[in-house]
Amino acid sequence: MNTRFTLTNAEMASALRISLSTLRRLRDAGILRPGKHYLPVGNGLRKPILRWDPRMTEEALMLRSRKVAQ
């Protein structure tokens, strides 16, 4: 496993202080993308286990916040 992608869904949501459903909505909206912000791990096709890169994910949300604020 890539050592950048260390956090589970619950850990990432907690670190960002958002709910799991908000994390899912950000993924579904394409704001958080596979390979850059998270990696699916394991064999689940419908609901794969995801591992998150905390640094890249936080940077993406900070950049998004700046764009919304402008």
PADOVEX-890375 format. One record per residue: z, x, y of N, C-alpha, C, O in turn. Coordinates in steps of 0.001 Angstrom, whole numbers, plus 500000, padded with zeros to 6 digits. Layout:
N
ZXYZXYZXYZXY;...
This chain:
70
500000500841498812500000500000500000500000500884501249500637501937501289;499284500435502239499226501142503515500596501098504184501191500026504294;501103502235504629502442502292505206502528501684506603503633501496507112;501409501372507234501436500680508537501872499234508381502539498680509255;501497498632507280501722497214507045503005497039506242502987497045505011;504117496883506954505413496946506297506201495649506307507074495472505457;505936494739507225506777493560507380506200492337506677504984492161506610;507083491500506156506684490220505568506455489215506702506718489515507866;505970488033506355505785486967507359507086486678508091507121486644509321;508159486471507329509451486123507939509963487248508827510491486989509909;509816488484508390510272489621509194509462489767510472510011490073511530;508145489546510373507290489660511562507612488556512551507730488817513749;507758487321512071508101486215512962509440486468513644509587486214514839;510401486960512899511718487258513462511626488362514518512245488261515578;510864489404514232510716490514515184510057490050516479510383490545517557;509129489098516372508437488578517556509192487429518218508852486994519318;510218486949517528511012485805517996510160484550518143510235483826519135;509339484322517102508528483120517028508741482492515649509318483118514761;508282481276515478508416480608514182507293481048513240506282481608513664;507500480778511961506458481071510977505202480241511257504085480720511059;505382479013511712504212478181512000503428478722513205502201478626513228;504103479277514185503405479886515324502638481123514869501511481352515309;503235481912514001502554483084513450501290482640512707500240483269512845;501382481574511928500226481046511202499161480541512177497972480784511971;499574479842513233498603479346514220497868480500514909496667480402515162;498571481581515210497932482751515821496900483363514878495843483817515315;497212483372513583496247483840512582495053482905512517493906483351512558;495320481610512415494244480627512299493326480630513519492132480354513394;493867480939514691493084480981515928492285482275516064491469482400516977;492508483233515172491776484492515219492362485508516175491760486555516412;493526485218516727494188486167517630494731487348516831494669488494517275;495260487055515655495736488088514731494771488134513558494540487126512891;494206489321513309493114489442512351493479490308511140494257491256511246;492889489951509975493140490755508771492580492158508929491537492363509550;493287493111508360492859494502508419493326495215509666493476496437509664;493557494474510726494038495069511969495515494745512183496310495634512488;495878493486512025497258493068512255498017492801510958499237492962510903;497305492400509929497948492112508641496977492365507494495760492412507674;497559492525506313496776492676505095497274491692504049498481491565503843;496351490988503380496783490181502239497073491114501066496303492034500792;498176490874500381498586491716499261498743490829498037499317489744498135;498255491258496906498423490492495682497202489667495353496123489884495903;497380488712494445496255487964493901496108486556494450495141485877494105;497007486094495274496936484717495755495727484480496644495575485135497675;494882483561496259493700483261497065493991482202498117493540482322499256;494734481173497753495046480108498710496171480503499650496132480184500838;497164481189499129498323481565499930498733483001499589499758483214498941;497943483978500018498279485361499664499544485830500384499891485325501452;500206486779499793501334487431500460500742488337501530499802489086501264;501292488268502740500785489080503844501800490138504219503006489896504185;501309491311504578502125492382505142501567492697506515500356492802506705;502488492849507483502124492963508892502352494369509438503264495082509018;501498494741510383501660495973511153502360495575512452501725494996513334;503650495872512588504391495405513753503858495937515082503819495197516065;503450497193515131502990497783516389501706497113516873501612496712518033;500724496992515993499447496388516386499602494910516726498945494412517640;500456494216516007500672492793516252501336492574517605500920491702518368;502359493354517903503031493239519199502078493568520340502080492886521366;501262494610520170500300494973521212499302493841521463498971493552522613;498826493205520399497862492109520552498477490949521317497815490347522162;499721490629521037500358489508521721500706489855523164500652488985524033;501060491109523436501306491509524827500017491437525634500028490968526772;498908491896525062497614491841525736497215490390525994496716490060527069;497435489534525012497126488110525173497970487498526281497463486706527074;499243487851526349500125487332527400499652487754528770499693486959529710;499204488987528904498701489471530191497459488702530616497309488364531790;496562488423529661495339487694529986495661486258530403495043485732531329;496595485639529747496977484259530070497632484214531450497423483255532193;498408485216531802499128485251533064498192485481534262498545485145535393;497032486038534027496120486353535139495433485152535686494639485266536620;
